[in-house]
């Protein structure tokens, strides 16, 4: 498989971002001051690492809208990778004339994709919005991180059907959505919720799909025969509903011919089409005999017209317009502040085909909060209990991202579709790092958060035990963390007598005075707590 290489890749692969705690600042609209929905303000690389103890392998759907790296976004590479070449990049806006901008973008994306991959459930899926600036690089990067065999689709996503003026020689209409599974064999994508009556409107002939369009009889002030006399003529229909225009076109020996003129309520009118057009487009005429004979022109599907329960690889609906995203923001806040917020219906459709009513959805480039809005709308529609986790590092995380979610929960505007969805969320900020740069434990961090991380690092499970040295048991191994902030802790015979029975033990303490023979006898693995004992 082709590999992608760039400046800084080796250094980024070696980089292990520090583990930070998440500190709850408040909970919105919950009667018990707790919520499983989360909005996190902070660097998304550190936030994703902080989510691992609770959410590794549990996220059903991830949607991200990272910087497209157009050179006009004013994004800055700021990961604290210990490399002289990368440290030169820190704090510098990535501009269009920056010859290393693709290297910087790949260095930014690689560790985030690796963490997102860990957070996905085995049957999970990730949707990534991107445009031509990095689409090719992103595809190769995802092949490397997610596995090429887990590629699902690259969806050209129509965002601006009328086009824009940004591309040389062409008016750009689309972006892309790259879709990967955590495990393609376990992924099951659903269908759109489309009424069968809507699907049944469409029929198929030799040319393709169609449904009944407008009646060929003209209407309006120019419809009477005297206004358009050249469009008043007979149309002939045989018993098989085949249409003919003139007598000399009729085949010999044909029977049961009916002659139709454009007459409405006894008034002579005109046809919409000329004789020549009817002859040329004879296959686009439908005959209906429900109440007398009427003839219609067939409506052939244009882009996005024909509904389909199975999502198409050309992803388009009129409501996916990027302008709709802007309008939705203006309806909520009363003014525009993002150039290209993602439209609500686009994210709702991604979630509809990839989640169930109890799924957890993550967006680590949250922006204006469209993903949370989509989750709340879907829950309102089907009574679901989907949960969202948003991460946004910019200063607007609270006054725009969280504020939008508050207004959606409580309702905004006068339109019925904007009525309250209900729901709640907790707002978090990144807290202290668990381990200091010298590798010692940061004793500013609460004991419960330390215990949670220790147990997760050992077992990849959530720590359910509270308030004791015992962290839990996993696969027959009992885990203990003997820690006191201001005292040296010791694993000795007295403590050994307190242990619950298990096949083996992993025990953290400051000092161990047990002999090797005793450790082997009871299958004990001792691990020294990393802290400066001299300060205790």
PEPEDA-V877066 format. One record per backbone hydrogen bond with DSSP energy under -1.0 kcal/mol. NH is the residue of the N-H (numbers start at 1). CO is the residue of the C=O. E is the energy in kcal/mol with one decimal. If there is no record, write none. Layout:
nh | co | e
NH | CO | E
NH | CO | E
This chain:
nh | co | e
9 | 6 | -1.7
12 | 8 | -2.3
13 | 9 | -2.4
14 | 10 | -1.4
21 | 432 | -2.4
23 | 429 | -2.9
25 | 427 | -3.3
26 | 427 | -1.2
28 | 425 | -3.3
38 | 388 | -2.5
39 | 426 | -2.3
40 | 390 | -2.8
41 | 428 | -2.7
42 | 392 | -1.3
47 | 43 | -2.4
48 | 44 | -2.3
49 | 45 | -1.7
50 | 46 | -2.1
51 | 47 | -1.3
55 | 51 | -2.6
56 | 52 | -2.1
57 | 118 | -1.4
58 | 55 | -2.3
59 | 119 | -2.6
60 | 360 | -1.4
61 | 360 | -1.6
62 | 125 | -2.3
63 | 362 | -2.4
64 | 127 | -2.2
81 | 79 | -2.2
83 | 81 | -2.2
87 | 83 | -2.9
88 | 84 | -1.1
89 | 86 | -1.9
92 | 89 | -2.0
94 | 75 | -2.9
98 | 95 | -1.4
101 | 98 | -1.7
104 | 100 | -2.5
105 | 101 | -2.1
106 | 102 | -2.2
107 | 103 | -2.4
108 | 104 | -2.1
109 | 105 | -2.3
110 | 106 | -2.5
113 | 109 | -2.8
114 | 110 | -2.0
115 | 111 | -1.7
116 | 112 | -2.6
117 | 113 | -2.4
118 | 114 | -1.5
119 | 115 | -1.8
120 | 116 | -1.5
121 | 59 | -2.9
124 | 121 | -2.2
125 | 60 | -1.8
126 | 180 | -2.8
127 | 62 | -2.9
128 | 178 | -2.2
129 | 64 | -2.3
130 | 176 | -2.2
134 | 131 | -1.1
135 | 131 | -1.3
138 | 134 | -3.1
139 | 135 | -2.2
140 | 136 | -1.7
141 | 137 | -2.5
142 | 138 | -2.9
143 | 139 | -2.1
144 | 140 | -1.7
145 | 141 | -2.4
146 | 142 | -3.0
150 | 147 | -2.3
151 | 148 | -1.5
152 | 179 | -2.7
153 | 179 | -1.5
155 | 177 | -3.0
157 | 175 | -2.1
158 | 315 | -2.0
159 | 173 | -1.9
160 | 173 | -2.2
163 | 160 | -1.9
175 | 157 | -2.4
176 | 130 | -2.8
177 | 155 | -1.8
178 | 128 | -2.6
179 | 153 | -2.9
180 | 126 | -2.0
181 | 150 | -2.7
182 | 124 | -2.2
186 | 183 | -2.1
190 | 353 | -3.5
192 | 309 | -3.2
194 | 192 | -1.5
199 | 195 | -1.5
200 | 196 | -2.8
202 | 199 | -1.5
203 | 210 | -3.5
205 | 208 | -2.6
210 | 203 | -2.4
211 | 299 | -1.4
213 | 297 | -1.6
216 | 295 | -2.4
218 | 270 | -3.0
223 | 220 | -1.6
225 | 268 | -2.2
227 | 224 | -1.3
228 | 224 | -1.2
231 | 228 | -2.1
232 | 229 | -1.6
235 | 260 | -2.6
236 | 244 | -2.9
237 | 258 | -2.5
238 | 242 | -2.2
241 | 238 | -2.0
244 | 236 | -2.9
249 | 246 | -1.4
250 | 247 | -1.6
254 | 251 | -1.0
258 | 237 | -2.5
260 | 235 | -3.1
263 | 261 | -2.2
264 | 267 | -2.4
267 | 264 | -1.9
269 | 262 | -3.3
271 | 231 | -2.7
272 | 216 | -2.6
278 | 274 | -2.3
279 | 275 | -2.6
280 | 276 | -2.5
281 | 277 | -2.6
284 | 281 | -2.3
286 | 296 | -2.9
288 | 294 | -3.2
294 | 288 | -2.7
296 | 286 | -2.7
297 | 214 | -2.3
298 | 284 | -3.0
299 | 211 | -3.1
305 | 302 | -2.7
315 | 156 | -2.0
315 | 313 | -1.0
320 | 317 | -2.1
321 | 318 | -1.4
322 | 159 | -3.1
324 | 321 | -1.2
326 | 322 | -1.5
327 | 323 | -2.4
328 | 324 | -2.6
329 | 325 | -1.8
330 | 326 | -2.3
331 | 327 | -2.4
332 | 328 | -1.5
333 | 329 | -2.9
334 | 330 | -2.2
347 | 343 | -1.3
348 | 344 | -2.4
349 | 345 | -2.1
350 | 346 | -1.8
351 | 347 | -2.4
352 | 348 | -2.5
353 | 349 | -1.8
355 | 351 | -1.8
359 | 356 | -1.4
361 | 387 | -3.1
362 | 61 | -2.2
363 | 389 | -2.6
366 | 391 | -2.4
369 | 366 | -2.4
373 | 369 | -2.0
374 | 370 | -2.6
375 | 371 | -2.2
376 | 372 | -2.5
377 | 373 | -2.3
378 | 374 | -2.4
379 | 375 | -2.4
380 | 376 | -2.1
381 | 377 | -2.0
382 | 378 | -2.5
383 | 379 | -1.7
385 | 357 | -3.3
387 | 359 | -2.4
389 | 361 | -2.1
390 | 38 | -2.7
391 | 363 | -2.1
392 | 40 | -2.6
397 | 394 | -1.9
400 | 396 | -2.2
401 | 396 | -2.0
402 | 397 | -2.1
404 | 400 | -2.8
405 | 401 | -1.6
406 | 402 | -2.3
407 | 403 | -2.2
408 | 404 | -2.3
409 | 405 | -2.4
410 | 406 | -2.2
411 | 407 | -1.9
412 | 418 | -2.3
418 | 415 | -1.8
419 | 416 | -1.8
421 | 408 | -1.8
422 | 409 | -1.8
425 | 28 | -1.3
426 | 37 | -2.3
427 | 26 | -2.9
428 | 39 | -3.1
429 | 23 | -2.1
430 | 41 | -1.4
431 | 21 | -3.5
434 | 19 | -3.5
436 | 440 | -3.1
439 | 436 | -2.2
441 | 530 | -4.0
442 | 434 | -3.2
445 | 442 | -1.8
450 | 446 | -1.9
451 | 447 | -2.8
452 | 448 | -2.3
453 | 449 | -2.0
454 | 450 | -2.6
455 | 451 | -2.5
456 | 452 | -2.0
457 | 453 | -2.9
458 | 454 | -1.4
459 | 455 | -2.5
460 | 456 | -3.0
471 | 479 | -2.9
472 | 479 | -1.0
474 | 477 | -2.5
477 | 474 | -1.8
478 | 504 | -2.5
479 | 472 | -2.6
480 | 506 | -2.5
481 | 469 | -2.5
482 | 508 | -3.0
483 | 481 | -1.0
487 | 484 | -1.1
491 | 511 | -2.8
496 | 492 | -2.4
497 | 493 | -1.7
498 | 495 | -1.6
499 | 496 | -1.2
503 | 476 | -1.1
504 | 476 | -1.3
505 | 523 | -2.8
506 | 478 | -2.4
507 | 525 | -2.7
508 | 480 | -2.6
509 | 527 | -1.7
511 | 489 | -1.9
513 | 491 | -2.4
519 | 515 | -2.2
520 | 516 | -2.4
521 | 517 | -2.4
522 | 518 | -2.1
524 | 519 | -2.8
525 | 505 | -2.4
527 | 507 | -2.7
529 | 509 | -2.1
531 | 529 | -1.4
533 | 531 | -1.2
535 | 532 | -1.6
536 | 533 | -1.5
